[in-house]
Amino acid sequence: MPAVIIVSLIDILAILLIFVIVTTTFKRDQPEVVIKLPDSSTATAAPNPADPAVLSISADEKLFLDGKKVELADLKTALMEMLTVTPNRPLALNADTKAPFGLIIKVLDVLKEAGVKNLPAFTEARGS
């Protein structure tokens, strides 16, 4: 009667499992908004907080909070809801270089009204 040698099958399974684990990429979902960040020659790299909520301002005056589109009039409400769910979650501002400065000031006013403090801004590091 023929027999199946299971020991060699376990070796093959282990090799396939290692191959799958090594070749798999683990990527975090990125919002579908394209933002050209400004360059900075004097900015220093700050420690990256764990999973910050990102408020993005695109060049065509659209606001995105964690990848979800939000209107300026509804931004304060969305921020208050986010802060009640996760009160210690950091928030970071990500604005396109072509975003209108007036809109950025309005967003900063809304952030101040919502009680957001110590807001970091993202910039592109200049290449050496």
HELIX and SHEET records of a PDB file:
HELIX    1   1 ILE A    6  THR A   23  1                                  18    
HELIX    2   2 LEU A   72  VAL A   85  1                                  14    
HELIX    3   3 PHE A  101  GLU A  113  1                                  13    
SHEET    1   A 2 ASP A  39  SER A  40  0                                        
SHEET    2   A 2 GLU A 124  ALA A 125  1                                        
SHEET    1   B 4 LYS A  68  VAL A  70  0                                        
SHEET    2   B 4 LEU A  63  LEU A  65 -1                                        
SHEET    3   B 4 ALA A  53  ILE A  57 -1                                        
SHEET    4   B 4 LEU A  91  ALA A  95  1                                        
END                                                                             
